[in-house]
Amino acid sequence: MVDQCLAKKLHDGTLDLPPPRALSGQENPTPYVFVCNDAFPLKETHVKGSLKGTYNYRLSKAHSVLENTFGIMASVFHILRKPLLLQPTKARIVILACVHLDNFLRKSDSLNNLYSPQGTFDTEDISNGDIIYR
């Protein structure tokens, strides 16, 4: 049900993505997009590869960020370490609670040094696009 709603909103353009903004070190605004494969139709909110090498590199980087994020969240929220044996509506509530708690812990000044101290995460060198692994 949740996936159908997302797919419908992506298809009809009602997902309400944030407006484009300039990335760090750049002047021109960049739109928010989804990294997709050939199963999705080409739209301005979808990034698909025409230059296979560049596309695969960017797709690999996006996948790595997602895997790292999930790994960090699963290390804190143990419920994410195994399959959720819940109905989709309950699973959605659990996932959203974990995401909101994660965001709260990252933004909390008093907890930030404990939850995600400086140097914990991989970063990207903006000048050349290289990932600096921690």
A tleap script that builds the chain and sets N, CA, C and O, in Angstrom:
source leaprc.protein.ff14SB
mol = sequence {
  NMET VAL ASP GLN CYS LEU ALA LYS LYS LEU
  HIE ASP GLY THR LEU ASP LEU PRO PRO PRO
  ARG ALA LEU SER GLY GLN GLU ASN PRO THR
  PRO TYR VAL PHE VAL CYS ASN ASP ALA PHE
  PRO LEU LYS GLU THR HIE VAL LYS GLY SER
  LEU LYS GLY THR TYR ASN TYR ARG LEU SER
  LYS ALA HIE SER VAL LEU GLU ASN THR PHE
  GLY ILE MET ALA SER VAL PHE HIE ILE LEU
  ARG LYS PRO LEU LEU LEU GLN PRO THR LYS
  ALA ARG ILE VAL ILE LEU ALA CYS VAL HIE
  LEU ASP ASN PHE LEU ARG LYS SER ASP SER
  LEU ASN ASN LEU TYR SER PRO GLN GLY THR
  PHE ASP THR GLU ASP ILE SER ASN GLY ASP
  ILE ILE TYR CARG
}
set mol.1.N position { 0.820 -1.199 0.000 }
set mol.1.CA position { 0.000 0.000 0.000 }
set mol.1.C position { 0.864 1.264 0.000 }
set mol.1.O position { 0.618 2.191 -0.771 }
set mol.2.N position { 1.885 1.291 0.879 }
set mol.2.CA position { 2.763 2.462 0.945 }
set mol.2.C position { 3.507 2.632 -0.377 }
set mol.2.O position { 3.613 3.746 -0.890 }
set mol.3.N position { 4.029 1.522 -0.936 }
set mol.3.CA position { 4.763 1.593 -2.194 }
set mol.3.C position { 3.875 2.087 -3.321 }
set mol.3.O position { 4.336 2.842 -4.179 }
set mol.4.N position { 2.613 1.680 -3.341 }
set mol.4.CA position { 1.700 2.120 -4.385 }
set mol.4.C position { 1.464 3.613 -4.291 }
set mol.4.O position { 1.368 4.292 -5.313 }
set mol.5.N position { 1.371 4.134 -3.073 }
set mol.5.CA position { 1.184 5.577 -2.899 }
set mol.5.C position { 2.404 6.342 -3.407 }
set mol.5.O position { 2.264 7.358 -4.088 }
set mol.6.N position { 3.601 5.852 -3.074 }
set mol.6.CA position { 4.828 6.498 -3.531 }
set mol.6.C position { 4.907 6.453 -5.049 }
set mol.6.O position { 5.201 7.462 -5.688 }
set mol.7.N position { 4.646 5.291 -5.623 }
set mol.7.CA position { 4.706 5.148 -7.082 }
set mol.7.C position { 3.705 6.084 -7.760 }
set mol.7.O position { 4.024 6.718 -8.765 }
set mol.8.N position { 2.510 6.165 -7.213 }
set mol.8.CA position { 1.478 7.029 -7.802 }
set mol.8.C position { 1.915 8.490 -7.733 }
set mol.8.O position { 1.793 9.226 -8.712 }
set mol.9.N position { 2.423 8.905 -6.579 }
set mol.9.CA position { 2.851 10.294 -6.425 }
set mol.9.C position { 4.042 10.610 -7.324 }
set mol.9.O position { 4.134 11.713 -7.862 }
set mol.10.N position { 4.951 9.657 -7.491 }
set mol.10.CA position { 6.067 9.859 -8.414 }
set mol.10.C position { 5.555 9.999 -9.838 }
set mol.10.O position { 6.011 10.856 -10.594 }
set mol.11.N position { 4.602 9.146 -10.192 }
set mol.11.CA position { 4.071 9.137 -11.557 }
set mol.11.C position { 3.321 10.419 -11.889 }
set mol.11.O position { 3.504 10.984 -12.968 }
set mol.12.N position { 2.478 10.881 -10.969 }
set mol.12.CA position { 1.662 12.063 -11.286 }
set mol.12.C position { 2.266 13.388 -10.807 }
set mol.12.O position { 1.652 14.444 -10.959 }
set mol.13.N position { 3.483 13.329 -10.223 }
set mol.13.CA position { 4.185 14.560 -9.850 }
set mol.13.C position { 3.668 15.238 -8.597 }
set mol.13.O position { 3.887 16.436 -8.415 }
set mol.14.N position { 2.988 14.503 -7.728 }
set mol.14.CA position { 2.424 15.104 -6.516 }
set mol.14.C position { 3.203 14.729 -5.255 }
set mol.14.O position { 2.674 14.873 -4.153 }
set mol.15.N position { 4.432 14.256 -5.383 }
set mol.15.CA position { 5.207 13.814 -4.229 }
set mol.15.C position { 5.633 14.972 -3.338 }
set mol.15.O position { 5.948 14.764 -2.166 }
set mol.16.N position { 5.648 16.182 -3.873 }
set mol.16.CA position { 5.988 17.369 -3.098 }
set mol.16.C position { 7.437 17.326 -2.607 }
set mol.16.O position { 7.706 17.455 -1.413 }
set mol.17.N position { 8.365 17.143 -3.553 }
set mol.17.CA position { 9.786 17.191 -3.229 }
set mol.17.C position { 10.197 18.618 -2.895 }
set mol.17.O position { 9.569 19.566 -3.367 }
set mol.18.N position { 11.248 18.786 -2.082 }
set mol.18.CA position { 11.718 20.149 -1.782 }
set mol.18.C position { 12.193 20.835 -3.059 }
set mol.18.O position { 12.572 20.165 -4.020 }
set mol.19.N position { 12.175 22.159 -3.073 }
set mol.19.CA position { 12.655 22.870 -4.268 }
set mol.19.C position { 14.161 22.678 -4.443 }
set mol.19.O position { 14.861 22.394 -3.471 }
set mol.20.N position { 14.663 22.828 -5.655 }
set mol.20.CA position { 16.108 22.699 -5.885 }
set mol.20.C position { 16.885 23.697 -5.035 }
set mol.20.O position { 16.408 24.794 -4.741 }
set mol.21.N position { 18.114 23.285 -4.641 }
set mol.21.CA position { 18.994 24.192 -3.900 }
set mol.21.C position { 20.425 23.930 -4.332 }
set mol.21.O position { 20.757 22.855 -4.832 }
set mol.22.N position { 21.266 24.935 -4.127 }
set mol.22.CA position { 22.665 24.811 -4.519 }
set mol.22.C position { 23.382 23.852 -3.572 }
set mol.22.O position { 23.216 23.927 -2.355 }
set mol.23.N position { 24.176 22.956 -4.143 }
set mol.23.CA position { 24.991 22.048 -3.344 }
set mol.23.C position { 26.211 22.795 -2.828 }
set mol.23.O position { 26.563 23.860 -3.336 }
set mol.24.N position { 26.844 22.232 -1.826 }
set mol.24.CA position { 28.023 22.849 -1.244 }
set mol.24.C position { 29.088 23.075 -2.315 }
set mol.24.O position { 29.455 22.147 -3.036 }
set mol.25.N position { 29.570 24.282 -2.415 }
set mol.25.CA position { 30.621 24.608 -3.379 }
set mol.25.C position { 30.109 24.895 -4.779 }
set mol.25.O position { 30.909 25.070 -5.699 }
set mol.26.N position { 28.780 24.950 -4.967 }
set mol.26.CA position { 28.221 25.223 -6.292 }
set mol.26.C position { 27.244 26.386 -6.210 }
set mol.26.O position { 26.712 26.697 -5.144 }
set mol.27.N position { 27.017 27.026 -7.359 }
set mol.27.CA position { 26.105 28.171 -7.397 }
set mol.27.C position { 24.725 27.781 -7.927 }
set mol.27.O position { 23.711 28.252 -7.413 }
set mol.28.N position { 24.678 26.933 -8.940 }
set mol.28.CA position { 23.404 26.588 -9.561 }
set mol.28.C position { 22.624 25.611 -8.692 }
set mol.28.O position { 23.203 24.684 -8.126 }
set mol.29.N position { 21.314 25.814 -8.584 }
set mol.29.CA position { 20.503 24.891 -7.781 }
set mol.29.C position { 20.409 23.514 -8.438 }
set mol.29.O position { 20.336 23.392 -9.661 }
set mol.30.N position { 20.413 22.505 -7.608 }
set mol.30.CA position { 20.310 21.118 -8.055 }
set mol.30.C position { 19.009 20.544 -7.515 }
set mol.30.O position { 18.718 20.684 -6.327 }
set mol.31.N position { 18.217 19.894 -8.376 }
set mol.31.CA position { 16.943 19.346 -7.897 }
set mol.31.C position { 17.150 18.078 -7.075 }
set mol.31.O position { 18.154 17.384 -7.230 }
set mol.32.N position { 16.196 17.784 -6.204 }
set mol.32.CA position { 16.166 16.510 -5.484 }
set mol.32.C position { 15.668 15.459 -6.477 }
set mol.32.O position { 14.702 15.692 -7.203 }
set mol.33.N position { 16.332 14.305 -6.503 }
set mol.33.CA position { 15.977 13.257 -7.458 }
set mol.33.C position { 16.052 11.888 -6.801 }
set mol.33.O position { 16.596 11.743 -5.706 }
set mol.34.N position { 15.509 10.896 -7.470 }
set mol.34.CA position { 15.639 9.498 -7.085 }
set mol.34.C position { 16.561 8.831 -8.080 }
set mol.34.O position { 16.432 9.040 -9.286 }
set mol.35.N position { 17.496 8.024 -7.584 }
set mol.35.CA position { 18.380 7.264 -8.461 }
set mol.35.C position { 17.617 6.009 -8.854 }
set mol.35.O position { 17.226 5.218 -7.996 }
set mol.36.N position { 17.407 5.827 -10.156 }
set mol.36.CA position { 16.553 4.736 -10.648 }
set mol.36.C position { 17.284 3.885 -11.678 }
set mol.36.O position { 18.320 4.272 -12.220 }
set mol.37.N position { 16.714 2.724 -11.924 }
set mol.37.CA position { 17.213 1.896 -13.017 }
set mol.37.C position { 16.236 1.981 -14.183 }
set mol.37.O position { 15.321 2.805 -14.169 }
set mol.38.N position { 16.425 1.141 -15.181 }
set mol.38.CA position { 15.610 1.231 -16.396 }
set mol.38.C position { 14.156 0.833 -16.203 }
set mol.38.O position { 13.353 1.012 -17.119 }
set mol.39.N position { 13.791 0.303 -15.046 }
set mol.39.CA position { 12.400 -0.064 -14.799 }
set mol.39.C position { 11.507 1.165 -14.631 }
set mol.39.O position { 10.285 1.062 -14.736 }
set mol.40.N position { 12.113 2.332 -14.370 }
set mol.40.CA position { 11.342 3.549 -14.152 }
set mol.40.C position { 11.357 4.412 -15.407 }
set mol.40.O position { 12.366 4.465 -16.110 }
set mol.41.N position { 10.248 5.086 -15.691 }
set mol.41.CA position { 10.228 5.993 -16.846 }
set mol.41.C position { 11.095 7.215 -16.564 }
set mol.41.O position { 11.261 7.608 -15.409 }
set mol.42.N position { 11.636 7.805 -17.596 }
set mol.42.CA position { 12.471 8.991 -17.434 }
set mol.42.C position { 11.592 10.182 -17.067 }
set mol.42.O position { 10.666 10.533 -17.797 }
set mol.43.N position { 11.889 10.786 -15.949 }
set mol.43.CA position { 11.185 11.993 -15.477 }
set mol.43.C position { 12.226 12.915 -14.877 }
set mol.43.O position { 13.361 12.506 -14.631 }
set mol.44.N position { 11.839 14.168 -14.641 }
set mol.44.CA position { 12.815 15.111 -14.083 }
set mol.44.C position { 13.175 14.778 -12.640 }
set mol.44.O position { 14.184 15.271 -12.137 }
set mol.45.N position { 12.375 13.953 -11.960 }
set mol.45.CA position { 12.689 13.560 -10.588 }
set mol.45.C position { 13.460 12.245 -10.530 }
set mol.45.O position { 13.788 11.776 -9.440 }
set mol.46.N position { 13.755 11.641 -11.679 }
set mol.46.CA position { 14.477 10.368 -11.727 }
set mol.46.C position { 15.796 10.567 -12.447 }
set mol.46.O position { 15.853 11.233 -13.480 }
set mol.47.N position { 16.848 9.992 -11.905 }
set mol.47.CA position { 18.145 10.031 -12.566 }
set mol.47.C position { 18.422 8.642 -13.100 }
set mol.47.O position { 18.453 7.667 -12.348 }
set mol.48.N position { 18.624 8.561 -14.412 }
set mol.48.CA position { 18.966 7.294 -15.048 }
set mol.48.C position { 20.233 7.521 -15.861 }
set mol.48.O position { 20.536 8.647 -16.256 }
set mol.49.N position { 20.964 6.447 -16.107 }
set mol.49.CA position { 22.258 6.618 -16.742 }
set mol.49.C position { 22.243 6.552 -18.237 }
set mol.49.O position { 21.725 5.600 -18.821 }
set mol.50.N position { 22.811 7.561 -18.867 }
set mol.50.CA position { 23.056 7.481 -20.297 }
set mol.50.C position { 24.538 7.190 -20.525 }
set mol.50.O position { 24.904 6.520 -21.491 }
set mol.51.N position { 25.378 7.692 -19.640 }
set mol.51.CA position { 26.791 7.353 -19.668 }
set mol.51.C position { 26.990 6.266 -18.620 }
set mol.51.O position { 27.060 6.555 -17.426 }
set mol.52.N position { 27.081 5.026 -19.064 }
set mol.52.CA position { 27.050 3.899 -18.138 }
set mol.52.C position { 28.099 3.971 -17.038 }
set mol.52.O position { 27.785 3.697 -15.880 }
set mol.53.N position { 29.319 4.327 -17.364 }
set mol.53.CA position { 30.377 4.362 -16.348 }
set mol.53.C position { 30.087 5.361 -15.242 }
set mol.53.O position { 30.174 5.033 -14.059 }
set mol.54.N position { 29.742 6.582 -15.632 }
set mol.54.CA position { 29.434 7.631 -14.656 }
set mol.54.C position { 28.202 7.256 -13.855 }
set mol.54.O position { 28.178 7.400 -12.633 }
set mol.55.N position { 27.179 6.776 -14.547 }
set mol.55.CA position { 25.943 6.401 -13.871 }
set mol.55.C position { 26.199 5.289 -12.854 }
set mol.55.O position { 25.744 5.376 -11.714 }
set mol.56.N position { 26.920 4.250 -13.260 }
set mol.56.CA position { 27.194 3.138 -12.341 }
set mol.56.C position { 27.998 3.592 -11.134 }
set mol.56.O position { 27.775 3.117 -10.020 }
set mol.57.N position { 28.934 4.510 -11.350 }
set mol.57.CA position { 29.718 5.053 -10.249 }
set mol.57.C position { 28.812 5.785 -9.264 }
set mol.57.O position { 28.895 5.559 -8.056 }
set mol.58.N position { 27.953 6.656 -9.772 }
set mol.58.CA position { 27.043 7.424 -8.911 }
set mol.58.C position { 26.037 6.498 -8.228 }
set mol.58.O position { 25.721 6.688 -7.054 }
set mol.59.N position { 25.538 5.510 -8.948 }
set mol.59.CA position { 24.594 4.554 -8.363 }
set mol.59.C position { 25.268 3.778 -7.234 }
set mol.59.O position { 24.664 3.532 -6.190 }
set mol.60.N position { 26.525 3.396 -7.455 }
set mol.60.CA position { 27.278 2.680 -6.433 }
set mol.60.C position { 27.474 3.557 -5.195 }
set mol.60.O position { 27.363 3.069 -4.071 }
set mol.61.N position { 27.764 4.841 -5.390 }
set mol.61.CA position { 27.933 5.753 -4.267 }
set mol.61.C position { 26.624 5.911 -3.495 }
set mol.61.O position { 26.622 5.902 -2.264 }
set mol.62.N position { 25.515 6.056 -4.218 }
set mol.62.CA position { 24.211 6.201 -3.565 }
set mol.62.C position { 23.875 4.937 -2.772 }
set mol.62.O position { 23.367 5.016 -1.653 }
set mol.63.N position { 24.159 3.785 -3.352 }
set mol.63.CA position { 23.892 2.513 -2.671 }
set mol.63.C position { 24.752 2.405 -1.414 }
set mol.63.O position { 24.275 1.944 -0.377 }
set mol.64.N position { 25.994 2.820 -1.495 }
set mol.64.CA position { 26.896 2.777 -0.348 }
set mol.64.C position { 26.388 3.669 0.786 }
set mol.64.O position { 26.432 3.280 1.953 }
set mol.65.N position { 25.909 4.855 0.445 }
set mol.65.CA position { 25.374 5.768 1.462 }
set mol.65.C position { 24.166 5.131 2.150 }
set mol.65.O position { 24.042 5.185 3.374 }
set mol.66.N position { 23.281 4.530 1.359 }
set mol.66.CA position { 22.098 3.883 1.944 }
set mol.66.C position { 22.487 2.728 2.846 }
set mol.66.O position { 21.941 2.589 3.940 }
set mol.67.N position { 23.419 1.900 2.408 }
set mol.67.CA position { 23.871 0.767 3.231 }
set mol.67.C position { 24.502 1.247 4.534 }
set mol.67.O position { 24.241 0.684 5.597 }
set mol.68.N position { 25.329 2.282 4.452 }
set mol.68.CA position { 25.965 2.823 5.655 }
set mol.68.C position { 24.926 3.387 6.617 }
set mol.68.O position { 24.998 3.161 7.825 }
set mol.69.N position { 23.966 4.118 6.075 }
set mol.69.CA position { 22.919 4.705 6.912 }
set mol.69.C position { 22.124 3.619 7.615 }
set mol.69.O position { 21.863 3.708 8.815 }
set mol.70.N position { 21.741 2.596 6.866 }
set mol.70.CA position { 20.973 1.512 7.478 }
set mol.70.C position { 21.814 0.784 8.528 }
set mol.70.O position { 21.299 0.419 9.585 }
set mol.71.N position { 23.081 0.573 8.251 }
set mol.71.CA position { 23.965 -0.090 9.214 }
set mol.71.C position { 24.086 0.687 10.509 }
set mol.71.O position { 24.067 0.100 11.591 }
set mol.72.N position { 24.209 2.008 10.408 }
set mol.72.CA position { 24.296 2.850 11.598 }
set mol.72.C position { 23.001 2.772 12.387 }
set mol.72.O position { 23.015 2.613 13.607 }
set mol.73.N position { 21.881 2.884 11.682 }
set mol.73.CA position { 20.591 2.832 12.375 }
set mol.73.C position { 20.360 1.466 13.007 }
set mol.73.O position { 19.838 1.385 14.119 }
set mol.74.N position { 20.738 0.392 12.320 }
set mol.74.CA position { 20.536 -0.958 12.877 }
set mol.74.C position { 21.430 -1.197 14.088 }
set mol.74.O position { 21.078 -1.982 14.969 }
set mol.75.N position { 22.586 -0.527 14.143 }
set mol.75.CA position { 23.454 -0.703 15.312 }
set mol.75.C position { 22.859 -0.049 16.557 }
set mol.75.O position { 23.197 -0.428 17.679 }
set mol.76.N position { 21.986 0.918 16.367 }
set mol.76.CA position { 21.349 1.608 17.489 }
set mol.76.C position { 19.960 1.035 17.767 }
set mol.76.O position { 19.603 0.786 18.918 }
set mol.77.N position { 19.192 0.831 16.717 }
set mol.77.CA position { 17.820 0.339 16.842 }
set mol.77.C position { 17.806 -1.136 16.464 }
set mol.77.O position { 17.667 -1.484 15.292 }
set mol.78.N position { 17.948 -1.976 17.440 }
set mol.78.CA position { 18.128 -3.413 17.228 }
set mol.78.C position { 16.965 -4.070 16.507 }
set mol.78.O position { 17.135 -5.141 15.925 }
set mol.79.N position { 15.795 -3.462 16.530 }
set mol.79.CA position { 14.651 -4.038 15.829 }
set mol.79.C position { 14.912 -4.122 14.323 }
set mol.79.O position { 14.282 -4.922 13.632 }
set mol.80.N position { 15.838 -3.301 13.809 }
set mol.80.CA position { 16.151 -3.295 12.382 }
set mol.80.C position { 17.143 -4.381 11.986 }
set mol.80.O position { 17.457 -4.525 10.804 }
set mol.81.N position { 17.641 -5.147 12.955 }
set mol.81.CA position { 18.645 -6.178 12.667 }
set mol.81.C position { 18.044 -7.470 12.120 }
set mol.81.O position { 18.774 -8.342 11.649 }
set mol.82.N position { 16.741 -7.595 12.177 }
set mol.82.CA position { 16.087 -8.821 11.704 }
set mol.82.C position { 14.819 -8.436 10.962 }
set mol.82.O position { 14.377 -7.290 11.050 }
set mol.83.N position { 14.229 -9.366 10.238 }
set mol.83.CA position { 12.995 -9.040 9.506 }
set mol.83.C position { 11.891 -8.566 10.464 }
set mol.83.O position { 11.721 -9.111 11.554 }
set mol.84.N position { 11.161 -7.558 10.039 }
set mol.84.CA position { 10.032 -7.073 10.827 }
set mol.84.C position { 8.830 -7.971 10.543 }
set mol.84.O position { 8.304 -7.977 9.430 }
set mol.85.N position { 8.407 -8.711 11.527 }
set mol.85.CA position { 7.265 -9.603 11.357 }
set mol.85.C position { 6.007 -8.860 11.789 }
set mol.85.O position { 5.335 -9.235 12.750 }
set mol.86.N position { 5.709 -7.792 11.048 }
set mol.86.CA position { 4.590 -6.919 11.355 }
set mol.86.C position { 3.764 -6.665 10.103 }
set mol.86.O position { 4.236 -6.841 8.980 }
set mol.87.N position { 2.542 -6.255 10.315 }
set mol.87.CA position { 1.717 -5.811 9.195 }
set mol.87.C position { 2.358 -4.540 8.626 }
set mol.87.O position { 3.014 -3.802 9.361 }
set mol.88.N position { 2.179 -4.280 7.336 }
set mol.88.CA position { 2.819 -3.104 6.719 }
set mol.88.C position { 2.543 -1.788 7.445 }
set mol.88.O position { 3.441 -0.952 7.552 }
set mol.89.N position { 1.326 -1.585 7.944 }
set mol.89.CA position { 1.039 -0.312 8.621 }
set mol.89.C position { 1.830 -0.193 9.922 }
set mol.89.O position { 2.299 0.894 10.257 }
set mol.90.N position { 1.983 -1.287 10.653 }
set mol.90.CA position { 2.769 -1.267 11.898 }
set mol.90.C position { 4.257 -1.141 11.579 }
set mol.90.O position { 4.980 -0.428 12.275 }
set mol.91.N position { 4.719 -1.827 10.534 }
set mol.91.CA position { 6.124 -1.738 10.140 }
set mol.91.C position { 6.471 -0.298 9.755 }
set mol.91.O position { 7.553 0.190 10.081 }
set mol.92.N position { 5.563 0.373 9.071 }
set mol.92.CA position { 5.771 1.767 8.683 }
set mol.92.C position { 5.947 2.646 9.920 }
set mol.92.O position { 6.816 3.517 9.941 }
set mol.93.N position { 5.141 2.427 10.934 }
set mol.93.CA position { 5.234 3.205 12.177 }
set mol.93.C position { 6.583 2.972 12.856 }
set mol.93.O position { 7.212 3.917 13.332 }
set mol.94.N position { 7.025 1.715 12.900 }
set mol.94.CA position { 8.311 1.386 13.531 }
set mol.94.C position { 9.458 2.055 12.771 }
set mol.94.O position { 10.341 2.657 13.381 }
set mol.95.N position { 9.442 1.948 11.447 }
set mol.95.CA position { 10.511 2.537 10.624 }
set mol.95.C position { 10.533 4.055 10.793 }
set mol.95.O position { 11.595 4.644 10.990 }
set mol.96.N position { 9.370 4.683 10.717 }
set mol.96.CA position { 9.319 6.140 10.880 }
set mol.96.C position { 9.781 6.565 12.265 }
set mol.96.O position { 10.450 7.589 12.403 }
set mol.97.N position { 9.436 5.800 13.290 }
set mol.97.CA position { 9.902 6.119 14.646 }
set mol.97.C position { 11.426 6.057 14.712 }
set mol.97.O position { 12.058 6.935 15.299 }
set mol.98.N position { 12.015 5.026 14.114 }
set mol.98.CA position { 13.482 4.904 14.108 }
set mol.98.C position { 14.122 6.073 13.365 }
set mol.98.O position { 15.118 6.628 13.827 }
set mol.99.N position { 13.562 6.448 12.223 }
set mol.99.CA position { 14.113 7.554 11.438 }
set mol.99.C position { 14.015 8.870 12.221 }
set mol.99.O position { 14.972 9.644 12.262 }
set mol.100.N position { 12.863 9.117 12.836 }
set mol.100.CA position { 12.698 10.354 13.598 }
set mol.100.C position { 13.627 10.392 14.815 }
set mol.100.O position { 14.210 11.432 15.117 }
set mol.101.N position { 13.764 9.265 15.510 }
set mol.101.CA position { 14.677 9.215 16.654 }
set mol.101.C position { 16.118 9.418 16.204 }
set mol.101.O position { 16.888 10.112 16.869 }
set mol.102.N position { 16.485 8.814 15.075 }
set mol.102.CA position { 17.833 8.989 14.533 }
set mol.102.C position { 18.087 10.462 14.215 }
set mol.102.O position { 19.136 11.003 14.566 }
set mol.103.N position { 17.131 11.108 13.552 }
set mol.103.CA position { 17.272 12.536 13.235 }
set mol.103.C position { 17.387 13.369 14.504 }
set mol.103.O position { 18.202 14.289 14.571 }
set mol.104.N position { 16.574 13.051 15.512 }
set mol.104.CA position { 16.640 13.783 16.783 }
set mol.104.C position { 18.020 13.631 17.420 }
set mol.104.O position { 18.607 14.614 17.872 }
set mol.105.N position { 18.536 12.402 17.457 }
set mol.105.CA position { 19.833 12.176 18.082 }
set mol.105.C position { 20.957 12.891 17.331 }
set mol.105.O position { 21.890 13.402 17.952 }
set mol.106.N position { 20.873 12.929 16.009 }
set mol.106.CA position { 21.903 13.618 15.217 }
set mol.106.C position { 21.867 15.127 15.422 }
set mol.106.O position { 22.913 15.775 15.416 }
set mol.107.N position { 20.678 15.694 15.602 }
set mol.107.CA position { 20.536 17.146 15.710 }
set mol.107.C position { 20.682 17.653 17.138 }
set mol.107.O position { 20.880 18.849 17.348 }
set mol.108.N position { 20.589 16.774 18.110 }
set mol.108.CA position { 20.665 17.186 19.512 }
set mol.108.C position { 22.105 17.542 19.864 }
set mol.108.O position { 22.998 16.698 19.795 }
set mol.109.N position { 22.321 18.801 20.241 }
set mol.109.CA position { 23.675 19.268 20.573 }
set mol.109.C position { 24.292 18.480 21.718 }
set mol.109.O position { 25.478 18.150 21.679 }
set mol.110.N position { 23.502 18.179 22.730 }
set mol.110.CA position { 24.054 17.504 23.911 }
set mol.110.C position { 24.412 16.051 23.618 }
set mol.110.O position { 25.316 15.498 24.243 }
set mol.111.N position { 23.710 15.428 22.670 }
set mol.111.CA position { 23.962 14.023 22.368 }
set mol.111.C position { 24.832 13.817 21.128 }
set mol.111.O position { 25.340 12.718 20.905 }
set mol.112.N position { 25.006 14.863 20.323 }
set mol.112.CA position { 25.677 14.706 19.039 }
set mol.112.C position { 27.081 14.139 19.169 }
set mol.112.O position { 27.478 13.300 18.360 }
set mol.113.N position { 27.837 14.573 20.163 }
set mol.113.CA position { 29.197 14.068 20.316 }
set mol.113.C position { 29.225 12.591 20.690 }
set mol.113.O position { 30.186 11.891 20.372 }
set mol.114.N position { 28.180 12.109 21.361 }
set mol.114.CA position { 28.107 10.697 21.721 }
set mol.114.C position { 27.543 9.853 20.586 }
set mol.114.O position { 28.050 8.767 20.305 }
set mol.115.N position { 26.499 10.347 19.936 }
set mol.115.CA position { 25.798 9.567 18.915 }
set mol.115.C position { 26.555 9.526 17.591 }
set mol.115.O position { 26.683 8.464 16.982 }
set mol.116.N position { 27.050 10.664 17.148 }
set mol.116.CA position { 27.781 10.704 15.882 }
set mol.116.C position { 28.925 11.703 15.973 }
set mol.116.O position { 28.845 12.799 15.419 }
set mol.117.N position { 30.006 11.318 16.683 }
set mol.117.CA position { 31.138 12.248 16.821 }
set mol.117.C position { 31.784 12.562 15.472 }
set mol.117.O position { 31.688 11.787 14.520 }
set mol.118.N position { 32.432 13.697 15.420 }
set mol.118.CA position { 33.107 14.127 14.190 }
set mol.118.C position { 34.068 13.042 13.723 }
set mol.118.O position { 34.801 12.462 14.524 }
set mol.119.N position { 34.057 12.776 12.428 }
set mol.119.CA position { 34.925 11.758 11.855 }
set mol.119.C position { 34.319 10.371 11.853 }
set mol.119.O position { 34.990 9.407 11.486 }
set mol.120.N position { 33.060 10.249 12.255 }
set mol.120.CA position { 32.397 8.943 12.286 }
set mol.120.C position { 32.022 8.468 10.893 }
set mol.120.O position { 32.092 7.273 10.605 }
set mol.121.N position { 31.628 9.382 10.035 }
set mol.121.CA position { 31.048 9.025 8.745 }
set mol.121.C position { 32.008 9.296 7.600 }
set mol.121.O position { 32.884 10.157 7.687 }
set mol.122.N position { 31.822 8.535 6.515 }
set mol.122.CA position { 32.540 8.817 5.287 }
set mol.122.C position { 32.116 10.195 4.794 }
set mol.122.O position { 30.971 10.605 4.985 }
set mol.123.N position { 33.042 10.904 4.162 }
set mol.123.CA position { 32.723 12.202 3.595 }
set mol.123.C position { 33.194 12.229 2.154 }
set mol.123.O position { 33.899 11.327 1.699 }
set mol.124.N position { 32.796 13.276 1.440 }
set mol.124.CA position { 33.198 13.412 0.047 }
set mol.124.C position { 34.010 14.683 -0.126 }
set mol.124.O position { 33.630 15.747 0.361 }
set mol.125.N position { 35.127 14.562 -0.820 }
set mol.125.CA position { 35.928 15.729 -1.175 }
set mol.125.C position { 35.217 16.403 -2.342 }
set mol.125.O position { 35.184 15.870 -3.451 }
set mol.126.N position { 34.651 17.572 -2.086 }
set mol.126.CA position { 33.837 18.256 -3.095 }
set mol.126.C position { 34.649 18.625 -4.332 }
set mol.126.O position { 34.108 18.666 -5.437 }
set mol.127.N position { 35.926 18.890 -4.160 }
set mol.127.CA position { 36.733 19.340 -5.286 }
set mol.127.C position { 36.914 18.273 -6.359 }
set mol.127.O position { 37.023 18.600 -7.541 }
set mol.128.N position { 36.948 16.991 -5.961 }
set mol.128.CA position { 37.167 15.951 -6.966 }
set mol.128.C position { 36.184 14.789 -6.893 }
set mol.128.O position { 36.251 13.879 -7.719 }
set mol.129.N position { 35.269 14.799 -5.917 }
set mol.129.CA position { 34.260 13.747 -5.812 }
set mol.129.C position { 34.735 12.462 -5.148 }
set mol.129.O position { 33.987 11.486 -5.080 }
set mol.130.N position { 35.980 12.450 -4.654 }
set mol.130.CA position { 36.494 11.245 -3.997 }
set mol.130.C position { 35.868 11.080 -2.619 }
set mol.130.O position { 35.629 12.062 -1.916 }
set mol.131.N position { 35.600 9.827 -2.234 }
set mol.131.CA position { 35.062 9.535 -0.917 }
set mol.131.C position { 36.225 9.334 0.042 }
set mol.131.O position { 37.176 8.612 -0.260 }
set mol.132.N position { 36.139 9.975 1.194 }
set mol.132.CA position { 37.141 9.810 2.238 }
set mol.132.C position { 36.550 8.843 3.249 }
set mol.132.O position { 35.643 9.200 4.000 }
set mol.133.N position { 37.063 7.618 3.268 }
set mol.133.CA position { 36.503 6.569 4.115 }
set mol.133.C position { 37.029 6.688 5.543 }
set mol.133.O position { 38.201 7.000 5.755 }
set mol.134.N position { 36.177 6.444 6.498 }
set mol.134.CA position { 36.544 6.488 7.911 }
set mol.134.C position { 36.696 5.088 8.432 }
set mol.134.O position { 37.005 4.897 9.609 }
savepdb mol mol.pdb
quit
